[in-house]
């Protein structure tokens, strides 16, 4: 009998070594040559068909299952994904393997990568038990660079020769170690970027009456936009806007011609995005006009809302409980507001994205930090279970014997 949890634990020391090496050498964006090389080295010798990206330093590995239940024609494929990129954050932890290059794996993608390597190793060992194929998606550029879209353009969903019938991914969070949490439907917010540039007329700092200062307008706009969010949007379909950048002049005695702000905008529905775009434009232009200035408003779509397939997620809940124990699974009641470009995969094929708790029990509560903090640390002892979980889902999904299982779907088109 196959015991993937025990097999995952046996892999744990090697997976931790890989994760800590990646953590010490983080790379940002779509170009991750060292990370790609580390993944390729970790996959050496496995019976995988490996291709690398053109637009990015992605890695796609296909495992051809040879199980007794594999049909002669029309075998299905399942996708497992791990993102590989880090953040432009200077690490401030005491980890012995902390980064020294000014970047940081502050969101746990080093664990995602190592865990997916572990899943590949487990599934390759049981290739003759797989009744279909597995696509391993090692993705750069999740942190604002839309690496998933690039990999989809390059054919990752069809890498096995057929469109994958399901896709699964895991994201570590600072929560109870080993707890798997998810929900059907909307799991994570979509993300967008708002940029407003106020145009005025510059002048001498000692003579503001002879200029048209854009700085008071941008300052008033910060509060006006925040108030607009709380007064125009329901708490039951929330919008979260954080203004994270303000810019104006460079010299203390010069009134600048322009001032600008930048904000990240998170929402749980496409309708709220459309409304926010209109309301933010109205507020920005109105405030600017009140100061005798003009406003240039740019609203950029970044990632769509992450939506889990209801049938897949009900099935995943049962599978996680069976593999790890019912106490290790939590069905979330509400979405969470961070965004994720795995949403692009889930718009095309059914699947489930999950949160995996990796809280360090040796860190006092008052010192716990969250994802994206320069102080965040993760417990990489979860890597064995992470690898086992992903491998288990792929193996069980392929054993279903139907490209439409578990929900017996007839529609295989894009899932927008």
C-alpha positions as CSV (number, residue, x, y, z in Angstrom):
1,X,0.0,0.0,0.0
2,X,1.3,3.4,-0.9
3,X,1.9,5.8,2.0
4,X,2.7,9.1,0.5
5,X,2.8,10.9,3.8
6,X,5.6,8.6,5.0
7,X,7.3,8.9,1.7
8,X,7.1,12.7,1.9
9,X,8.7,12.6,5.4
10,X,11.5,10.6,4.0
11,X,12.1,13.3,1.4
12,X,11.9,16.1,4.0
13,X,15.7,16.6,4.7
14,X,16.5,17.0,0.9
15,X,13.5,19.3,0.4
16,X,14.5,21.5,3.3
17,X,18.0,21.7,1.9
18,X,16.6,22.8,-1.5
19,X,14.2,25.3,0.1
20,X,16.9,26.9,2.2
21,X,19.3,27.2,-0.7
22,X,16.5,28.9,-2.7
23,X,15.8,31.1,0.3
24,X,19.4,32.2,0.6
25,X,19.5,33.2,-3.1
26,X,16.1,34.8,-4.0
27,X,15.4,36.2,-7.5
28,X,12.6,38.6,-8.5
29,X,10.3,38.8,-11.5
30,X,10.3,36.7,-14.6
31,X,14.0,36.1,-15.0
32,X,15.1,33.6,-12.3
33,X,18.2,31.8,-13.8
34,X,19.6,30.5,-10.6
35,X,16.3,29.3,-9.3
36,X,15.5,27.6,-12.7
37,X,18.9,25.9,-12.6
38,X,18.3,24.6,-9.1
39,X,14.9,23.1,-10.1
40,X,16.4,21.5,-13.2
41,X,19.1,20.0,-11.0
42,X,16.6,18.7,-8.5
43,X,14.6,17.0,-11.3
44,X,17.6,15.4,-13.0
45,X,17.3,11.7,-13.6
46,X,13.5,11.6,-13.2
47,X,11.4,10.2,-16.1
48,X,10.1,13.7,-17.0
49,X,9.7,15.5,-20.3
50,X,11.1,19.0,-19.4
51,X,10.8,22.2,-21.3
52,X,11.8,25.7,-20.3
53,X,10.1,29.0,-21.0
54,X,10.8,31.6,-23.7
55,X,9.2,34.6,-22.1
56,X,10.3,33.6,-18.6
57,X,12.7,31.2,-16.9
58,X,9.8,28.8,-16.3
59,X,10.1,25.0,-16.1
60,X,7.4,22.7,-17.3
61,X,7.8,19.0,-16.6
62,X,5.4,16.3,-17.8
63,X,5.2,12.8,-16.3
64,X,3.6,10.1,-18.4
65,X,1.8,7.7,-16.2
66,X,1.9,4.0,-17.1
67,X,-0.7,2.7,-14.7
68,X,-3.0,-0.2,-15.5
69,X,-6.0,2.1,-15.7
70,X,-4.6,4.4,-18.3
71,X,-6.8,4.3,-21.4
72,X,-5.1,3.6,-24.7
73,X,-6.6,6.8,-26.1
74,X,-7.7,10.0,-24.3
75,X,-5.7,9.8,-21.1
76,X,-6.4,12.8,-18.9
77,X,-3.8,15.1,-17.4
78,X,-3.6,17.0,-14.1
79,X,-1.6,20.2,-13.4
80,X,0.3,20.9,-10.1
81,X,1.8,24.4,-9.7
82,X,4.5,26.1,-7.6
83,X,5.6,29.7,-8.0
84,X,9.3,30.4,-7.7
85,X,9.9,34.2,-7.4
86,X,10.7,36.4,-4.4
87,X,10.1,40.0,-3.4
88,X,12.2,43.1,-3.5
89,X,12.3,43.1,0.3
90,X,15.4,43.3,2.4
91,X,15.3,40.3,4.8
92,X,15.4,41.1,8.6
93,X,15.2,37.7,10.1
94,X,17.8,35.7,12.0
95,X,17.6,32.6,9.8
96,X,21.0,31.1,9.3
97,X,20.1,30.8,5.6
98,X,18.7,34.3,5.3
99,X,19.1,36.3,2.1
100,X,21.9,38.8,1.8
101,X,21.2,40.1,-1.7
102,X,18.4,42.6,-0.9
103,X,15.6,40.3,-2.0
104,X,13.6,37.9,0.1
105,X,11.3,34.9,-0.1
106,X,8.9,36.7,2.1
107,X,5.8,35.0,0.7
108,X,7.0,31.4,0.9
109,X,7.6,30.7,-2.8
110,X,10.8,28.8,-1.9
111,X,8.6,26.3,0.0
112,X,6.2,26.1,-3.0
113,X,9.0,25.3,-5.3
114,X,10.6,22.7,-3.0
115,X,7.2,21.1,-2.3
116,X,6.4,20.8,-6.0
117,X,9.8,19.1,-6.6
118,X,8.9,16.7,-3.8
119,X,5.6,15.9,-5.4
120,X,7.4,15.2,-8.7
121,X,9.8,12.9,-7.0
122,X,7.0,11.0,-5.3
123,X,4.9,10.6,-8.4
124,X,7.8,9.6,-10.5
125,X,8.5,6.8,-8.0
126,X,4.9,5.6,-8.5
127,X,4.6,6.2,-12.3
128,X,3.2,2.8,-12.8
129,X,0.3,3.6,-10.5
130,X,-0.7,6.8,-12.5
131,X,-3.6,6.4,-14.9
132,X,-2.8,9.6,-16.8
133,X,-0.2,12.4,-17.0
134,X,0.9,15.1,-14.6
135,X,2.1,18.6,-15.6
136,X,4.4,20.3,-13.1
137,X,4.2,24.1,-13.5
138,X,7.2,25.8,-12.0
139,X,6.3,29.5,-12.4
140,X,8.3,32.7,-12.2
141,X,6.8,36.2,-11.8
142,X,3.7,35.7,-9.5
143,X,4.5,38.8,-7.5
144,X,3.0,41.3,-9.9
145,X,4.7,40.1,-13.1
146,X,1.8,37.9,-14.3
147,X,4.0,34.8,-14.9
148,X,1.0,32.5,-15.0
149,X,-0.3,34.4,-18.1
150,X,3.0,34.0,-19.8
151,X,3.1,30.3,-19.1
152,X,-0.5,29.9,-20.4
153,X,0.4,31.7,-23.6
154,X,3.3,29.2,-24.0
155,X,1.0,26.3,-23.6
156,X,1.4,25.0,-20.1
157,X,-2.2,23.9,-19.9
158,X,-1.8,21.7,-23.0
159,X,1.8,20.5,-22.2
160,X,0.7,16.9,-22.0
161,X,-0.9,17.0,-25.4
162,X,-4.4,17.4,-24.0
163,X,-5.9,20.2,-22.0
164,X,-5.4,19.4,-18.3
165,X,-8.7,18.4,-16.6
166,X,-7.9,19.8,-13.2
167,X,-5.3,22.0,-11.5
168,X,-4.1,22.3,-7.9
169,X,-1.8,24.7,-6.0
170,X,-0.8,25.3,-2.4
171,X,0.3,28.6,-0.7
172,X,1.9,28.7,2.7
173,X,0.6,31.1,5.3
174,X,1.4,32.0,8.9
175,X,-1.3,29.8,10.4
176,X,-1.5,26.6,12.4
177,X,1.3,24.3,11.1
178,X,0.0,21.6,8.8
179,X,-3.5,22.9,8.5
180,X,-5.0,23.0,5.0
181,X,-7.7,25.6,4.4
182,X,-9.7,26.5,1.4
183,X,-13.3,27.2,0.2
184,X,-15.4,26.7,-2.9
185,X,-16.1,29.7,-5.1
186,X,-14.3,33.0,-4.5
187,X,-11.2,32.4,-2.4
188,X,-9.0,35.4,-3.1
189,X,-9.4,38.9,-4.3
190,X,-8.5,40.3,-7.7
191,X,-5.9,43.0,-7.8
192,X,-5.6,46.2,-9.7
193,X,-3.4,49.3,-9.7
194,X,-4.6,52.9,-9.5
195,X,-2.3,55.7,-10.5
196,X,-3.3,59.4,-10.3
197,X,-1.2,62.2,-11.5
198,X,-2.2,65.8,-10.7
199,X,-1.1,68.4,-13.1
200,X,-0.7,72.0,-11.9
201,X,1.8,74.8,-12.5
202,X,5.2,74.9,-10.8
203,X,6.9,77.9,-9.2
204,X,9.0,79.2,-6.3
205,X,8.3,77.8,-2.9
206,X,8.1,81.3,-1.4
207,X,5.4,82.4,-3.8
208,X,2.7,79.8,-4.0
209,X,0.2,82.5,-5.2
210,X,2.0,82.6,-8.5
211,X,1.9,78.8,-9.0
212,X,-0.8,76.2,-9.1
213,X,0.4,73.7,-6.5
214,X,-0.6,70.1,-7.1
215,X,0.6,68.9,-3.7
216,X,-2.4,70.1,-1.7
217,X,-4.7,68.4,-4.3
218,X,-2.9,65.1,-4.1
219,X,-2.9,65.3,-0.2
220,X,-6.7,65.9,-0.1
221,X,-7.2,63.1,-2.7
222,X,-5.7,60.5,-0.3
223,X,-8.5,61.1,2.2
224,X,-11.2,61.6,-0.4
225,X,-10.4,58.2,-2.1
226,X,-10.4,56.4,1.2
227,X,-13.7,57.9,2.2
228,X,-15.1,57.1,-1.2
229,X,-14.4,53.4,-0.6
230,X,-16.1,53.3,2.7
231,X,-19.2,55.1,1.4
232,X,-19.7,53.7,-2.0
233,X,-19.0,50.0,-1.5
234,X,-20.9,47.4,0.5
235,X,-19.0,45.5,3.2
236,X,-20.5,42.4,1.7
237,X,-18.8,43.0,-1.6
238,X,-15.7,44.8,-0.3
239,X,-13.0,46.8,-2.0
240,X,-9.7,47.3,-0.2
241,X,-7.6,50.2,-1.4
242,X,-4.2,51.0,0.0
243,X,-2.3,54.1,-1.2
244,X,1.3,52.9,-1.1
245,X,3.1,55.6,-3.0
246,X,3.1,59.4,-3.0
247,X,5.5,61.5,-5.1
248,X,6.0,65.2,-5.8
249,X,9.0,67.4,-6.2
250,X,12.7,66.9,-5.5
251,X,13.7,70.3,-4.2
252,X,12.4,72.0,-1.0
253,X,12.2,75.4,-2.5
254,X,10.4,74.5,-5.7
255,X,6.6,73.9,-6.2
256,X,6.4,71.0,-8.6
257,X,4.3,70.9,-11.7
258,X,3.0,67.4,-10.9
259,X,2.2,65.2,-7.9
260,X,1.1,61.6,-8.0
261,X,-0.2,58.7,-6.0
262,X,-0.2,54.9,-6.5
263,X,-2.5,52.4,-4.9
264,X,-3.2,48.7,-4.9
265,X,-6.9,47.9,-5.2
266,X,-8.4,44.5,-4.2
267,X,-11.9,43.4,-4.9
268,X,-14.0,40.2,-4.9
269,X,-16.1,40.8,-8.0
270,X,-15.7,42.2,-11.5
271,X,-18.7,44.5,-10.9
272,X,-17.0,46.2,-8.0
273,X,-13.9,46.7,-10.1
274,X,-15.9,48.5,-12.8
275,X,-17.6,50.7,-10.2
276,X,-14.3,51.5,-8.5
277,X,-12.8,52.6,-11.7
278,X,-15.7,55.0,-12.3
279,X,-15.9,56.3,-8.8
280,X,-12.1,56.8,-8.4
281,X,-12.0,58.8,-11.6
282,X,-14.9,61.0,-10.5
283,X,-13.3,61.7,-7.1
284,X,-9.8,62.4,-8.5
285,X,-11.0,64.7,-11.3
286,X,-13.3,66.5,-8.9
287,X,-10.7,67.1,-6.2
288,X,-8.1,68.2,-8.8
289,X,-10.6,70.6,-10.4
290,X,-11.4,72.1,-6.9
291,X,-7.7,73.1,-6.7
292,X,-7.6,74.4,-10.3
293,X,-5.6,71.4,-11.4
294,X,-6.3,68.5,-13.7
295,X,-6.1,64.8,-12.9
296,X,-4.8,62.0,-15.1
297,X,-6.2,58.7,-13.9
298,X,-4.8,55.3,-14.9
299,X,-6.4,52.1,-13.7
300,X,-4.7,48.8,-14.6
301,X,-6.1,45.4,-14.3
302,X,-3.6,43.0,-12.7
303,X,-4.9,39.6,-11.5
304,X,-8.5,38.4,-11.6
305,X,-10.4,37.0,-8.6
306,X,-9.3,33.5,-7.6
307,X,-12.3,31.2,-7.9
308,X,-12.2,27.6,-6.8
309,X,-14.4,25.1,-8.6
310,X,-17.1,23.9,-6.2
311,X,-17.1,20.2,-7.2
312,X,-13.3,20.0,-7.1
313,X,-13.1,21.7,-3.8
314,X,-15.6,19.4,-2.2
315,X,-13.6,16.5,-3.5
316,X,-10.3,18.1,-2.3
317,X,-11.8,18.5,1.2
318,X,-12.6,14.8,1.4
319,X,-9.2,13.8,0.0
320,X,-7.2,16.1,2.4
321,X,-9.2,14.7,5.4
322,X,-8.6,11.2,4.3
323,X,-4.9,11.7,3.7
324,X,-4.0,13.9,6.7
325,X,-7.0,13.6,9.0
326,X,-10.2,15.6,9.3
327,X,-8.6,17.8,12.0
328,X,-6.0,19.0,9.4
329,X,-8.7,20.5,7.0
330,X,-10.6,23.8,7.5
331,X,-13.4,25.0,5.3
332,X,-13.1,28.7,5.2
333,X,-16.3,30.8,5.4
334,X,-15.0,34.0,3.8
335,X,-12.6,35.0,1.0
336,X,-9.2,36.5,1.8
337,X,-8.0,39.8,0.2
338,X,-4.5,38.9,-1.1
339,X,-4.4,38.2,-4.9
340,X,-2.9,35.3,-6.9
341,X,-2.2,34.8,-10.6
342,X,-3.1,31.1,-10.2
343,X,-6.5,32.7,-10.8
344,X,-5.6,32.7,-14.5
345,X,-5.3,28.9,-14.5
346,X,-8.5,28.5,-12.6
347,X,-10.4,30.7,-15.1
348,X,-9.4,28.1,-17.8
349,X,-9.7,24.8,-16.0
350,X,-11.4,23.5,-12.8
351,X,-9.3,23.2,-9.8
352,X,-8.6,24.3,-6.2
353,X,-6.1,26.6,-4.6
354,X,-5.3,25.8,-0.9
355,X,-3.6,27.5,2.0
356,X,-1.1,25.5,4.1
357,X,-0.3,26.6,7.6
358,X,3.5,27.0,8.2
359,X,3.6,28.9,11.4
360,X,6.8,28.5,13.5
361,X,5.8,27.4,17.0
362,X,9.1,28.6,18.4
363,X,8.3,32.3,17.5
364,X,6.3,34.2,20.2
365,X,3.0,35.6,19.2
366,X,4.2,39.2,19.5
367,X,7.0,38.4,17.1
368,X,5.0,36.6,14.4
369,X,5.0,38.4,11.1
370,X,2.8,37.8,8.1
371,X,3.5,37.1,4.4
372,X,5.5,40.0,2.7
373,X,7.0,41.2,6.0
374,X,10.8,41.4,6.1
375,X,10.5,39.6,9.5
376,X,8.3,36.6,8.4
377,X,9.6,33.1,8.9
378,X,8.1,29.8,7.9
379,X,8.3,26.2,9.3
380,X,9.6,24.2,6.4
381,X,8.9,20.9,8.2
382,X,5.6,21.1,6.3
383,X,7.3,20.3,3.0
384,X,6.9,16.5,3.3
385,X,3.2,16.8,3.8
386,X,3.0,19.5,1.1
387,X,4.6,17.2,-1.4
388,X,2.5,14.2,-0.3
389,X,-0.7,16.3,-0.6
390,X,0.0,17.5,-4.2
391,X,1.1,14.0,-5.2
392,X,-2.0,12.4,-3.6
393,X,-4.4,14.8,-5.4
394,X,-2.9,14.1,-8.8
395,X,-2.8,10.4,-8.3
396,X,-6.4,10.2,-7.0
397,X,-7.7,12.6,-9.7
398,X,-6.2,10.5,-12.4
399,X,-7.6,7.4,-10.9
400,X,-11.1,8.8,-11.3
401,X,-11.0,7.6,-14.9
402,X,-13.0,10.5,-16.3
403,X,-11.9,13.8,-17.7
404,X,-15.2,15.2,-16.3
405,X,-14.9,13.9,-12.7
406,X,-15.6,14.7,-9.9
407,X,-18.4,16.9,-11.1
408,X,-19.1,15.2,-14.5
409,X,-18.7,18.4,-16.4
410,X,-19.5,18.7,-20.0
411,X,-18.1,22.2,-20.6
412,X,-14.3,22.2,-21.1
413,X,-14.1,25.8,-22.4
414,X,-12.6,28.8,-20.7
415,X,-14.0,29.3,-17.2
416,X,-14.4,33.1,-17.1
